Amino acid sequence: MNTHDMSRVIETLMGTGTVQMREEVLQTFKSNPEKIYEKYSHFVALKLLRHANTSQRKQFCEIYYSLTSSLAAREYSRDVLEIMFEQAQNERHRLKLLQHMYGNAYYETWLKINNNPSDLTLKAHIQAKPSARKKIMEHLEAFIGKLVDKNMPIGYHAFHGIIQQYLSVSTPEESERIIERAKLREELYNISQTKAGANVAMQVFWNTSAKDRKSILKNFGSVSELACNQYGHVVLLAIIDSLDDTVLLKKQVLLDLMRNIVQMMGNTYGRKVIRYLIDPRNKMDLSPEMITCLEQGDNNPFSKKDMVVRRTEVLDHVESTLLNAVIEHIGTWLKDNKNIVIVTSILLKCKGSRHEDALKAVAEYLATKPTWECIGNGGPFQMAKKLIGYKSKEAAEVECDDIFEREKQIHELFTNLLIASFDKTSMTNWIKCSQGMSILSYIRLMYKDNKEISVAVQAAIQNYGLKIQKTGEVGGKS
């Protein structure tokens, strides 16, 4: 294991050999934990972790829980620590890997008293033992500085994790020292690829002046790639939420997103970013935990502009592109229920010179496409209900007085465009389809006091020699 050739042989056996062979190598590390610091042995450890079963991985981690500070500071062993973080089953296991990096003050006041605390975060410990704060923070600041001096890769989970814990309890002055020491502003894009790193990146951006924010964005990597990242997209939401200079935001962020709108709409996280531009902090899109996380930046000292004004300006920058994209890609997007939700939001929230064109394109698509392909499916059906302004009786009683005049106008305009889009064949198909019949029934019920719409829908039906029998029931039978 200590030589190049022998380590390569053992590495091969870790991948192709038996469970017993891996067990023997695991026992070697148990009896000689220091082997992990050696150049060739650490490659064997990496292979072992990649091919070991769950029980063996757990035993391997137990060997090194108390040595994580040493692992992080050494050139070879920190690669093994990174794999341990990546394979951690949950957040508690990752925090357990971090707790021995907090120093002797943490160990003396916490681990000796409670060897298995329910909350492993540094914040929980300091709240319980405030007297230990000074020594722990001094140790962590020196330790993070040591990792920087040792050139620990900026993308490593362990590095992000320890900084996240530090920033969770640090004062503004302490935070600034670590941000400067680790050059986190310069590396903000690179640290946004992990869960802990994304949290750190948001904290850094919120605590950065307008001048430095501009510098960060000018040196940013691909915004569209970050938007499609599981954790990076949350950082992008925080930037959109807190950057007052919306002209800079348009130039450095929004233009890239709009150029790659098709890529965004084809990605789970990209869709969340697009929806956020239109309808921020919608509880249907974001988990309560994510909304709480983003709310942490609402009162940051460097964002002065009113939030409503900022969001309006952001929407103004993107709405024309979004409406044009709906018109251009309607045939593709309306076949995917996930994209239908976003298209519906675009039509209800955006204005722009091509808003009516987009509504017309959707109305024609819904009216003329075969019902089994379009309105007969759940997504297009729900979309049509929202665009004509249908609400359940309970929702109508609660929300009727709060509906904005513009939204009413959109509902009426779409309804007129939908009716005008029918020909004899499409109207017949809609009446034969329960979902299509339901939409027509909703229109007649909702707009019975609107002569323009009620006359138009009745004329459309009569012109094609069709008749809807009244049963007093809505939902496909009226």
DAVEN-V381513 format. One record per helix or strand of 2 or more residues. SS is the DSSP state (@ for helix, = for strand). FROM is the first residue (numbers start at 0). LEN is the number of residues. If there is no record, write none. Layout:
SS & FROM & LEN
SS & FROM & LEN
This chain:
@ & 3 & 13
@ & 18 & 13
@ & 32 & 5
@ & 40 & 11
@ & 53 & 20
@ & 76 & 11
@ & 90 & 11
@ & 103 & 8
@ & 121 & 7
@ & 129 & 20
@ & 156 & 11
@ & 171 & 10
@ & 189 & 4
@ & 194 & 12
@ & 209 & 9
@ & 222 & 5
@ & 231 & 11
@ & 245 & 14
@ & 260 & 5
@ & 267 & 11
@ & 287 & 8
@ & 306 & 27
@ & 336 & 13
@ & 354 & 14
@ & 377 & 11
@ & 392 & 10
@ & 404 & 16
@ & 423 & 9
@ & 433 & 13
@ & 450 & 13
